[in-house]
Amino acid sequence: MELLGTFDHVAMALGRDLHVLPRRWNIKVWKGGSPDVCPRFHFEAQVLTARHVPGARTLGLEIGFHAEARDEADNAAVLAALVAGERTWRRALGSEPVAGAFLGRASRWRRISETWADPDLSGPDVVVEIADRLATYVAALDPLLRRAPVPA
C-alpha cells in the first residue's frame, strides 16, 4: 500500500459512524456537527518527523485527540475537562497517551495522544491498527468531550 493512500484506507476502516478527513499525511476524525467542516476539537492520526517521537529514526506517527482552537484558554479548558476524567479513559487507552502541549512547535494547541516510532506505513496491518486505535480514542474521550466546556 502506498503512503499516499494509507489514511484513505484508515477512513474506510473506521466505517460510517464518524466524519473523516483523510489527507496524504494525516486523517482527522470527529463525531457530530457538519460532515464537511472539521471542528477545532477532533481526533487525529498524523505522520511526524522523527525528532518529535522518542526512539524514532525515520518518522513517527501520532494518534489521539487535538484541541486546536484559536484561543489558548479554550484549549486548556477542554484539556482540563478531559484530564479530570483521566481515570475513565486510562482504562481504555492505557499508559501511552500524554496530555499536554501540542507536538512539533510551541503552540497554544493541546493534545491527548501517543506516538509510534518508525511504524511501517506500508505494512499489511497498519491501516487496521491505526483505525482501531483512533476508534478507541473516540470511544474513550468523546463522552467526556461532549460534557466539556467546548466553545462554539
Secondary structure, 3 states (H helix, E strand, C coil): CCHHHHHHHHHHHHCCCCEEEECCCEEEEECCCCCCCCCCEEEEEEEEEHHHCCCCCCEEEEEEEEECCCCHHHHHHHHHHHHHCHHHHHHHHCCCCEEEECCCCCCCCEEEEEEEECCCCCCCCHHHHHHHHHHHHHHHHHHHHHHCCCCC
